[in-house]
């Protein structure tokens, strides 16, 4: 998804994660968005370490896949000139290569330890402290970081894929298989949720690993709309499910994706203006929305 274009947009967006969390009932789940991007370079080991040190209970982050099939952490499927410098410490001038076009070794040549100070993006995070030398971490490295801590933490990881993928990353089935395999290999099945705006990866995850919680994301704003209520057709983001068949109710659509398991401990979620969620029957569908609108 495109980055938010201003405060008004950000205030209009809410994320609701409807998870059977391991936290005690009523506990507040403090999620670190891309680590702690307000304080440290986003989606870096420095940001994740800082998040854990200040008491974050869940690390929220994003996945990409390199050409040699390694899961790495990146919000963008390409090299973002606002964040990326080359081996000579020069800022990229324009949008760079897709991460999927690079091997892990090639990707590690780039530094993501600070925001380009001349970018508009930098003005959103005046308190972020640079950590030069940070590289794109692998998902395995983040898992190891979490496991090394004495205090438990969860991870909420997003598969960055779109319906019109056009070769920007692997296909949805491969993306999901790599993700599920990594979670199982790290023995973190109970501590990780998989989330996505493109629900195809969530359908695949339920086939491969129904024990792993999933979070359905949607967005409905002027510039970004994965729900597409007015199109008269099923949204390409919703894995073939038709919102109209569920009376326009997103909670019911999410429940349909979940299947019977959602009546119990299944986890689902959605990202949209909260007013579209609560009147639509989240309680009747046994969903517990948790809104957020903080810029972090």
HELIX and SHEET records of a PDB file:
HELIX    1   1 UNK A    7  UNK A   12  1                                   6    
HELIX    2   2 UNK A   45  UNK A   53  1                                   9    
HELIX    3   3 UNK A   99  UNK A  101  5                                   3    
HELIX    4   4 UNK A  104  UNK A  107  1                                   4    
HELIX    5   5 UNK A  121  UNK A  124  5                                   4    
HELIX    6   6 UNK A  139  UNK A  147  1                                   9    
HELIX    7   7 UNK A  172  UNK A  185  1                                  14    
HELIX    8   8 UNK A  189  UNK A  191  5                                   3    
HELIX    9   9 UNK A  200  UNK A  208  1                                   9    
HELIX   10  10 UNK A  229  UNK A  231  5                                   3    
HELIX   11  11 UNK A  236  UNK A  238  5                                   3    
HELIX   12  12 UNK A  243  UNK A  246  5                                   4    
HELIX   13  13 UNK A  250  UNK A  258  1                                   9    
HELIX   14  14 UNK A  260  UNK A  263  5                                   4    
HELIX   15  15 UNK A  275  UNK A  278  1                                   4    
SHEET    1   A 2 UNK A  15  UNK A  18  0                                        
SHEET    2   A 2 UNK A 268  UNK A 271 -1                                        
SHEET    1   B 3 UNK A  31  UNK A  33  0                                        
SHEET    2   B 3 UNK A  58  UNK A  65  1                                        
SHEET    3   B 3 UNK A  71  UNK A  73 -1                                        
SHEET    1   C 5 UNK A  31  UNK A  33  0                                        
SHEET    2   C 5 UNK A  58  UNK A  65  1                                        
SHEET    3   C 5 UNK A 154  UNK A 159  1                                        
SHEET    4   C 5 UNK A 192  UNK A 196  1                                        
SHEET    5   C 5 UNK A 213  UNK A 216  1                                        
END                                                                             
